[in-house]
Amino acid sequence: MKNKLITACVLASATLFASGTYAADQVRVALLVKALGIGFFEAAYRGAEEAKKELGDVEIIYTGPTSTTAEGQIEIINSLIAQRVDAIAVSANDADALVPSLKKAQQRGIKVISWDSGVGKDGRQIHLNPSSNSLIGEMNVQLAADAIKAKGKKSGTFAILSATPTSTNQNIWIGEMKKSLSKFPNLKLVDTVYGDDLADKSFREATALIKNHPDLDVIVAPTTVGILAAAQAVSDLGLTGRVYVTGLGLPSELAGHVHSGAIHSFAIWNPIDLGYSATMLAYNLVKGKGTKTEIPMGRMGTLEVDKNGDGAMAKPFIYDASNVDEFSSIF
C-alpha cells in the first residue's frame, strides 16, 4: 500500500505540473531514485519533504523506474526535461549512460546534481557522496573483521554481494574495500557477485555464495536490498551464527536479523539526511546560493566541493543490538 501511495504521489505531481497548477515562484526539484519501492529511497523522500517544509517554496517530484535500469531513468529524465523542472537530483543506475540526457537537461537550464550513486562529471554540476568513499570501503571491511571476531576466530573469509555491475557507488566502495585489505591481513576476499538490487536475485546469489564457499564466514553487502536478502538466505539455510551478514542497510529492515544473530552489526548514513541534503543543494543551485567550493545544506551544514564537483555529507554510523531498535522506528 505504501508503494502505491508514493507512486500515486509521483503521478499526481506530474499531473499538477502538466495542468499548470504549480505556483510560478516555486522551485521544482525532481528526486530521481534508482527504483521505486526501495526503503532507503523512501526514507530519502522523507528528507526531501522535510527540506520542502523548511524552505516553503519547493515542490518535490519523487520518481524512479520500476526496476534498477539506466533505460528507465533516461526515459524519466527526458520526461522531466519536457516538464521543465528547475532541478534534477539523481541517484544513478549507470555512471555513463545517463550523461547525454543529463547534459541535455543542463543545456535547457536545469540544475543537475547526483547523490548516493553518481554520474559522470559532464552529466552533473555536483555529486553528493553520503560519506567519504575511502571510509565507507574501510568500514565495510572492518564490519567483516568484527563479525569474524564475534565468531571467536582470528582470521576468516568474506564475499561481497553488490548491486548491479555498473552501479557507480558500489564499484567505488568495492575498490576501496580491496585497497583497505592491506590493513586486515587476516581477512581474505573470496568472491564478488551481483544481485542487481533485486530481492529474489540477491537471495539466490547469497545462497550460491554459501554453497560455493563452504568455509565462508561473512557476506558483505554494501546495498540495502542485498544485505536484507543475504540475511534472509542465512536464516532460511539455518546458518545463523555460522555465516554472518554485514554491510549497508536500514535499521527498520534489519532489526529482526540483528536480534536473531544473522547480522552482528551493519552501517548506514541516515537516508533522511541524504534526501534532505540533496534537496537543499538542488534548491540552492537554482537560487544561485553558495560558491564553487561551498554550498549550504541547511541543518546538515555546508558541503565542501572539490575540483571534480564532489562532496561528502557525513560519516557512516554503526548499528548493532545495542542501538538498532532506537533507529528502526525512524527509517
N, C-alpha and C positions, 0 to 999 in steps of 0.2 A: 504493500500500500504506500509506503514511504517513497519508493522509487517512482511510482505512478504520480504521486503528488508533485515531486520535483520535476518530472517530465512535463506535467501539466503547467507548472510554473514557467518552464522554459518556453513552451508553446505560447502561453499567454503573453509573455514578454515580447516575443516576436510579433504576435498579432497586434499588440498595442502599438508597437513601432510602425508596423505597416499601415495602421489606420491613422497614424499621426497624432496619437493621444499623449505622447511623451511631452513634457514641458520643454520648451525651446532652450531653456538655460540649464537643463540637466546634462550631466556628463554620463554618456552611455558606455559602460565598461562590460565587455564580454569576457566572462571567466570560462575559458575553453579547457575542459579536462580531458584526460586520456580516454575515459569512457564513463557513462552514467552508471549508477548503481554500485559504485565502489565507495566504501565507508570513509576512506581517507579524504576523497574529494568532496563528499557530502559535508564532512567536517570543515573543509576549506571554504565551502559555500557559506557556512555559518559565520566564518570570519569575515567574508566579503559583505555579508548582510550587516555585521557589526560596524564595519567601516562605512557602509552606506548610511546607517543611522547617525553615526558621528558626523559625517560630512554634510548630510542633508540635501545635497543637490546631485545625487548619483542614482542611476538606475543600473542594476546588475542583470545581465543576461547570462544565466548559468546554463551551459550547454556542453555537449560532447557526443561522440558517436556511441553506438550500442556495443561496439567491440573495439579493442585497442589497435586500430589500424590508422596508418597515415592517410589513406584514401578517405576515410570517414572524416578526419579532421580537415583535410583540404576542402572537401565539399562544404563543410560548415564555414570555413574561413571565407570562401567565395560568397556564401550567403551573407555573412557579416559585412563584407565589403559592399555588397549591394544594399544592405540596410544602412550603410554609412554610420556605423558606430564610431565613437570617439577613440576607443582603445580596445585592444585585444590582449588579454593576459593568458598565455597558453602553456600548458604542461604537455610537452610534445611526445608523440609516439615514435617519431623519427627525426633525428637532428637535421638531416639534409633535405628530405622530401618536402618539408613544409616551407622551405626557404623561398621558392619562387612566388607562391601565393602570398606569403607574408611581406615580401618585397613589394608586391603589387599593392598590398594594404597600406604600406608606408608611403608609397607614391601617391596614394589617394588622400594622404594627410592623416591616416590613422596611426596612433601611437601603438607600438607593439613591444611587449615585454614577454619573456619566457620565465617560468618559475617551476621549481621542482625538477622538471626534465627539460633541458634546454634545446634551443635550435641554433643553427649556425649564426655567426656574428652578423652576416648580411641580412638575416631574417628578423632581427630584433634590435632594439636600442639597448636594452638592459636584460641581463639574466639574473634572477634571484635564486641563489642556491639556498636551500633550507639551512645548511651549515657548511663548514669547510669540508671539501671533498676528502682531504687527507685525514681529517679527524673522523669522518664517517667510516672510511675504509678501515682505519686502525681500530675503531671501536667495534666494528663487526668481528674482527679477528680476536679482539680482547674478549668479547662476549663468548666466542667459541672456546677460548682458553679457560674462561671462568666456568663454563659448563663442564669441560673435561675435568677441571679441578673438583667440581661438585660431585663427579663420579668417583673421586678418590684416586684418579690417575695423574701421573706426572707428564705424560705425553699422549698424543692421540691423533686421530684423523678427522677431517671435516670435508664436506662438499658444499657447493653453492647451488642454490635453486634461485635463478634470476627470473626476470620478466621476459621481454622479447629480446632477441639478439641485437636489435637496433636501438634499444632504449638508451638514450643518452646518459642519464644519471646512473643507471645500473652498470653500464660498461665502465664509466669513470670510477665508480666505487669499487668495482671488482679489480680494476687496475691498481687502485690504492691499497686494496686488501693484499694483493700479491706483493706490492712493494714493502708492506709492513711485516711480511712473514719473517724477514731477517731479524725482527725483534722478538719473534716467538719460535725459537729453534726446535721446540718440542712439538710443534704443530705441523701437520702435513696435509696439504690440499690434494684431494684425490680425484675430484671431478667437478665440472660445471655444467648444469643443464638449464633448460629454459621452459617455463610453463606458460609464457605469453600472457601473464596476468589473467589467466582463465582458471577458475577454481578446479574444474574437473581435470584439465591437463596438468596443472600444478600438482594435484593429488597423485596422478599417475606417475609423474616424473619423480616425485618424492618416494613413492613406493618402489620404483625401479632403482633409485639410488641405494635404497636399503638392501634390495635383493642383489644388486651388482657388487656391493661392497659390504660383505658380511661383518667386517670389523669396524664399520663406520660409527663414530662417536657422536658427531654433531652435523646437523644440516643448518647452514646459514642462508636465510632468505631475506635479502635486502628489499623486499617488496611486501606490502600488506596482504596481498592476495596469496602470495607464495607461502609466507610464514604460517598463515592460518591453515592452508591446505596441508602443509607438511606436518603441522601439529596434529591434525586430524588423522593423517596417514599413520603416524606413530601410535596414536591411541588405538586406531582400528586394528593395527597389527599386533597389539598387545606388547609393545616395546617401550612403554613409558619407563623412564629411568635407565634404559639401556642405550637408546638414541635420543639425545636432546635436540631440540629445535631452538634457534635463536635468529636474530636479525632485526628488521624494522617492522613494527606492527602497531596496531591500535589497542589500547587498554580494554576498550569495550568488547572487542572481538577475542582477546587473548586471555582475559582474566581466568576463565574456566580452565584453560590449558596450563596456566601458571600454577593454579591450585592442584591440578591433577598430577603435576610433575612432568608433563611433556615438554614444558618450557621452563628453563631455570631463570632466565632473565632476557630482556629484549630492550630495544631503544627506539625512540622516535622523537622528532621535534613535534611541537604542537601544530597540527594541520590547521587549527582555527587561526593561530597566529600567522601561518603561512598565507592563507587566503586573505586575511586582513591586510598583511603587508603588501601582497601583490596588488590588491585593490588600491591601497594608498599610493603605491608607486605609479600605477597607471593613471590615477587621478592627477597626481602632482606633475606628471609629464604633460598631460593635457593642459594643465593650468600654467605650465612654464615655471614651476617652482623647483628649487634646487639648482645644483651645478653639475658639471660633467663628472665630478668626483664624489659628490654627496647629494643624496635625495632623502627628504624626510619620509618616515613610515609611521607617523602618529605615535601611539603608545609604545611601539617597538623601537623607537629611537631613529637613528639616521643610518641609511645604507651607505657604506663606503664602497665606491665603484672603482675597479681597477682599469687599466688601459684597454682591456678587452671588453669592458662593459659588464663585468661580473662582480657580484657582491654576495656576502653570506649573511643570513638572518641571525642565527644563534647556534649554540652548541646543542647536540642531541642530548636526550635525557634518558637515564636507565630506569626501567620498571622491573620490579620483581614482586615476590609475595608480600613484601613489607608495605608497598605503596600502590599496587595496581588497582585495588578496589577504590581507592580515593579518586583515581582519574577515570575509571571505567564508566562512571555516570556522566562524564563530560564529553568524551569522544572515544 
